Amino acid sequence: MRRWFWGLWLVAASSSASTAALAQSPARVAPERYRLENGLDVILEERHDSPRVAVLLRYHVGARDQVEGYTGLAHLTEHLMFSWSRHAPRSMDFLASIGAVESNAVTTLDATEYFEVVHPAMLERTLAFESDRMGFLLDHLGAAQLERERRVVLRERVERAAAWVVPELGRAMLHELYGPSHAYRSMIERAEDIQAISLDNVRWFHQRWYVPSNATLVVVGDFDRALARRWTQRYFGGLARVARPTRESAQWELRSSERRVVAFAPVLYDHVVMVYPTPPLYAQDDAELDLIASALTGHDDARITAALGERRLASAVSARQTSMQLASYFTIRAVANRQVTADQLRVACDEQIERLRTAPIDQRELDELRAVWLLGMRRSNETVLGRASNLSDYSAWSDAADSFDRDVQRYVAVTPASLRRAAVRWLRSERRVVGRVRQGLTTGVLDDSAQPGGAL
């Protein structure tokens, strides 16, 4: 589960039992999971503590499933799903007409999700709408819609790329991290690829991936389960059964030597980004790395945050474990203060990484980190949309309808010893890729690996 972000910092109880209690959600009827004959995976959870219903449709297709040379195809298809379909008007108009709130879509490397929160009286119409764009979107898809959404995707690409400062740097780093044969090699969209996508490309992608056997429908909230089952069968059951498409598997060899890349850009201050390969979502050490990221930069007194702040080296710093189905990565980013270089930041961050080995996280610090994390998990599980999002995530992990308690136990089981083990195993300089952005005229990305300490 990766649906929430850090909120307030608090002093927590010191026992594992008490921190686990923070993640316990209110009692509710267990969700039901079943499949239609055409392969659609359905999860229904009836609860009446809020007069809302969340509908979330997860397609098990993401950026990892794009064809080489067509990065952005998954994202563009997501946008086109908001166009006209056979029986429904343009999606945004329909969603407004039924009073949907929090309606949107998101494409990740592993999945594409569409979701709405509606009044219970609008559930049947929402299910009919989602089935229509699953089965009949292509009937009214034309050049005008494609060009309109292409412009939107290109604009979003620019906005998201700003997080890397120099988009080419992020692409080069992740290419170095995963290698040319890994399914995650095309995670960053290229403008020229988006421009090359045709209607035929979109039709092929939709017909292959947007099929019942490759989707999970989650409904959570104030509804009658018997009616929901009837409507799900009525609107989705008639869609043709198509074999679930196969997906590319991971091919990843961990690096044996550090790679360094550098780019020059018109920035005020140097930036450094360090990326480490880490285990997949829900695998051993994944939970530990979440808590290690929090220990490094998750609050004002966190290790890297405090160290760089005391020495006035950085204006911003963050650490995060980005967990995905096939493989993950751990990122440390920092923006230098005036007259501070990216290499000074890298050295200062490395000192705190080394401290995880020599002065490891003790039980008191672990209990505080875990309490905040579990509180965030509980909060994410309390709203109908947050609950639907969690059930969607768990559907790709487990055959059980709900794995929230199992997820919580991953963090309850963390110990100071397992945190140190994870740091030693995964945060190793010889496996990472280091990227630097330095002040200067814009250039391409340069390989700086041969230079001791990064001479460029």
PyMOL commands that set and color helices and strands:
alter all, ss='L'
color gray80, all
select helices_A, chain A and resi 16-22+63-65+73-80+91-97+120-135+137-140+143-164+167-178+191-196+199-209+212-214+225-236+286-297+303-310+342-358+363-382+384-395+404-412+416-426+429-431
alter helices_A, ss='H'
color red, helices_A
select strands_A, chain A and resi 32-35+41-46+53-59+101-107+112-118+215-221+259-265+271-278+314-322+328-336+433-439+446-447
alter strands_A, ss='S'
color yellow, strands_A
deselect
rebuild
show_as cartoon
